[in-house]
Amino acid sequence: MILSDQERLDWLRLIRSENIGPIVFDQLLEAFGSATDALEALPDLSRKGGLKRAIRICSSAEAQTELDSATAIGARAVAKREPDYPALLRHIDSAPPLIYIKGNAELLRRETIAIVGSRNASANGKRLARIFATDLAGAGFTIVSGLARGIDTAAHEAALAKGTVAVLANGIDIVYPPENAGLQKAIGQDGLLISEMPPGSEPREKSFPRRNRIISGLSHAVIIVEAALRSGSLITARFANEQGREVFAVPGSPFDPRAEGTNRLISDGAHLLTKSQDVLDAIAAMRPRIAENVREASSAAPPIETDGDGSLRSAILSLLSPAPTDIDDLIRESGASAQIVLGFLLELELAGRLIRHGRQLVSLMPG
């Protein structure tokens, strides 16, 4: 489906409103059928969850200004239900309801492989990234990366002529890192730029893990060329594992800190990667499983009920604490239906009283 201009505006208003992330957005859309009706329900739901003041709702004027800013830089907003939204990304937990894209959206209709790694990359690491990107792009894959220094830059440069996608932690109109201004411009013309951040957004530390989940979510497989033990590339690998993607890691010298992360990944079960054919063989073998994972993820989410009585709400609240609790345990111990529990958790989250640790674990906000 294609959203109307009003529907797109309301989708943006909803995701930009207070205490609404991708999971809550999906639950609201499921419960109320449209972003317009969900926006109308927010004040009552947040009040039931315990918010003592009016919830901040993004205005039509604010949302329209954001959309106009995207148009002015040659980007456009694509909603999760629209054809140009990446099919693989659509089915991950916390998939962004709206993304901004600039460039050739057709690149997302091809199979995709991410190549990421150290910003402080070695010459050999960058050479390997270029070889993998060139070979895999030549085999018809779109190469995805994060436009960071080092390995990401090498992969983008090598794949640009055949097809590359850069996922940004900032607005599409913001250049980061500064030395990649020319590359970012070229990708926006001949490849594709993607961001869930509004135009004008500067890169912030918390934005990079969010970007990394999109990099892995877009991709059939993720290649890590170099990574220290504490690096964003390992965060991308963790997301890839959670999303059911294949992870490939290039081994390195035990004396090089940039190889500690990749060597650890291999010892933990990642594919050892020495040549591009390793990836091509693995992708061919896993295509049926990828299709099955997408079908499973496409199944309807359980409905929610936002009108539970006071006794059930009290019972559920008493079972919550600042320690993460499995939602299935809340359902079992409270004796309430899944619909009631999910509805009450939604109200708590809208009130800013709930922390979500992945889709199944939740905790009360301390204090």
N, C-alpha and C positions, 0 to 999 in steps of 0.2 A: 504494500500500500504506500501511497504518497500522502504525507500530512498536508492539510490545508495550511495557509499562512497563519490562521488563528490557532489551529491545533499546535503548530510548531512554537508559536509564541507561548502558549500555555504550558507545553512541555518544558520550555526553558524557564518559565516562571516557577514551575514546580521544583525542578532540580536545583534552582538557585535560592529557594526558600530555606528558612532556618531548620537545621537538624535533619535535612533530607539528603541521604546518600543514595547510591544506586539501588541497594536492596529495598530500602523504604519506598523509593520511587516505584519500583516494580510492584510492591505489595499494595500501594495506594491505587495504582492503575488497575490491578486485578480486582480490588475491592469495589472501586467506584466506576470503572469502565472508561473513564476519560480523565485527562489532566484537569479539565475545567471543573468537573464535579469534585475531584480530589482537592483542588484549591479551596473550594467552598467548604469542604469538611474539615480543613486543617484547624481552624480555631477551636471547634468542639472537641476534636480528637486530642489536641495538645492539652486542653483544659482537663479532660478526663485523665490524662496521664500525669497531672499534677503541676503543670506550668501555671504560675501565678499571674503572669502578665500575658499580653497578646503576643502570639507567635509572629515573627517577622516573615512576611510574605513578599516575595519579589513582585514589584509592580509591573504593569504592562509597559510603562514608559521605560523602566530600567531594562527590561528584556528586549524591547524594540531597539534601544540604543546599542545593545550588545550585538544584535543581529545586523544592524546597519554598519557597525564597525567591521564585522566580518566581510560583508559585501564590499566595503571600501578597499579592502586589501586583497580582494579576489578569492576569498574563502567562502565556504557555505556550511551551514549546520545540517547534519544528517542524523535522523532519529533511528533508534534501534529497530524499528519496524519497517524501515524503508529499504529498497533494493540495494542502494549504494553503501549501506552499512555492512562492514565485513562479517561474513557468515560465521566464521570461527569465533570471532570476538563476541558475537551476539549471545553465545551460549555459555560464557563463563560466569561464575559468581561475580557480582559487582561490576558487570559490564556497564560502561557509561551510557546513560540513556541518550545522550547527544554527543556527537563529536564534530569538530570542525575539520574540514579537509580542504586542501588546495593542491591542484595538479590533476594527474591522470588517475581517476578512480577505477579505471579498468584494470589497473595493476592488482587490485584486491580480488579480482575474479580468478587469478592464477593461484597455484599452490605457493605457499610462502614459507620461507626459512629465515629465522633470526640469526644474526651473527653479532655477538657482543663480547666485550672484554675490557682489559685494563686501559685506563686513560693514559697511564705512564707506560705505554707498551714498548717492548723491545723491537729492534729492527726485524728480527726473525718473526716475532708475533704479527707485526703488521704485514709482512710478506705472506705469511700463511693466510691471514684474513683476506688479502687480495686474491690469492689463489682460489680459496674456497668460494668467495663471492663471484669471481669470474667464471669458474666452472659451473656453479649451481645456477647462476643467472643464464649462462649459455645453455643449460639443460631445460630452461623454461620456467624456473622458479623466480618469484619476486623476493628480493633480499630486504629484510626488515632490520633496522637498528635504531639507536637512540641519538645519533648525531653528536655523540660525545667525542672528546679528543681520543687519539690512539686507535684502538681496534675498530670502533664504530666508524670513524672517519675513513679508515682504509677500506672497510667493507662497502660503504656508500660510494666512494670514488670508483672502486672497481666495478660496481654493478650499475652505475648510473646509466650507461648506454643501453643496457638491457631492461632495467627496471628495479628501482629501489624505493622503499618507503621509510621515511624518518618520523619517528614518534617523539614529540616534544614534551618537555615538562613545563613549558611556558606557552604564552600565546604565539600563534603562527607568525605574527608580525614582529615578534621579539627575537633578536639574534643571540644565540648562546650555543657554544662559546663564541666570542667575537671573531676569532680567526676563521670560523666556518661560515662567515657571511656569504661568500661566493658560492660555497657548496649548498647552503640552505636555499639560496635563490635558484640555483640550478635544479635542485630537487623539486622545488615548487613549480618549476616550468616543465621539466621532463620526467620527474618521478612523482611522488606524492608526499605531502606533509600532513600529519595528523596530530591533533591535540584535543583533549577534553577541556582545556583551560580557555577562559575567555580571551579575546584579543586584548593586548596590552598587559597581560599577566607576566610579571617577572618570574624567573625560576626561583623556587624556594626549596629548602631541603626536603620537606614532606612531599613535594610534588614528584620527586624522582622515583620513589617506590610505586606511586600510582602510575607513572609512565611505564615502569618496568612490567607491571601486570598487563598492560596493553600490548607491549612488545611480544610477550610470550603468548598472550591471548590471540593475537593476530596470526600466529605462526603454527605450522604443523610440527616443527622441530626447532630447537634452540641450540646453537653452537657457541660454546664458551672457549675462546682462544687463550686468553690469559686472565687470571683473577687472583687477587690476594685473598686471604682468609676472611677479611672483613671488606666486602666490596659490593657495589650495586649489582655486579654481574651474578653473584651468588644469590641475591634476592630474586633476580630474573629466573635463575634456575629453580629456586624454590617455588615460585609461581608456576613455572612450567610443569613441575611435578604435580602440583595441586590441580592443574588444569588438564592433566592427562597427556601432556606433550612429551615427546622424546627429547632427552638432553644428551648432547655430545660434548665431550671435553677433550682438549688437546693436552697430552701429557707434557711435562717439562722437567727441567733439572730440579732436584730437591734443594739445591743451593740458591735457587732464584725465588724470592718471595712472590713474584708474579705467577709462579706455577703452583703455589701451595693450595690455592682454591681449586684449580682444575684437577690437580692430583687427588684432592680430597673427594671431589665429585666422582671421579673414576672409582675410587675405593668404595664409595657409597652406592655404586651401581650405574653411574652414567656410562654411555657408550664411549669407549676409547676411540678417538678420531685421529687418523694419520693421513687419510686421503679422502678426496671428495666422493669417491665411489662408495665409501662406507655409508655416507648419508643417503645417497641415491638408493642403495640396496635396502636400507632400513625403512625409508619412506615407502618404497614399493610393498614391503612386507606388512606395513602397519596400516595401509589405507582402509581395509575392512574395519579395523578396530576404531579408527578415527570416525568413520561414518556411524558406527554403533554408538560411540560416545556422544556425538552430536544428536542422534535420535533420542538418547536417554535424557540429555540436557534439555531437549525441546518439549518434554512432557510438561503438562500444566502444573504450576505450583499449587500447593494446597490453598484453598480459599481461607479467608480470615473473617472473623465475626467481631464487630466493634461494639456490640451491645450486651456484653456479659454483665451479670448482676454483681452487686457489691461483695457478696460472700466469696464468689469465685476470684474476684480481683484480689481480695485480701489474702486468700490462700496462695495464689500465685506469687504475690509480692513477698509473702513471708518466706518463700522458698528461694528467693533471690538474695544475693550477697555481693560484695565487691570481688569475690572469687568467681572465675568463669564457671558457668553451669550449662550443661547440655539441655537443649530445648526438649528433647525427648524425655529427659528426667523430670522436667517441669510438668509435662503432660501427664506422665505416669503418677507422680507423687501428688499432684493437685486433684486428679480425678476429673479435670476439665477436658473438653474436647480440644483437638489441635487447633480448630478454628478460633476458639475463645482465647487460648494461650497466645497464639500469634497476633490476634487483635489487640490484646492487652500490651504485649511487648511493643507493638507498633505505637500505641499511645505513649508508652514510657519513653520510647526513642524520640518521638516528636517533642516531648517535654524536656528533652535533654537529660534524662535520668538513666539512660541505658547505654552501655557500651557493647558493641558487637565484635566478637573475636572470630571472624569467619561466620558463615551462615548458621551454624549449629550451636555455637557457644556464645553466651551473653552474660553480662554482669551488671550490677548496679553501679552507677557513678558514685565514687567515694564522697563522703561528706554530706 
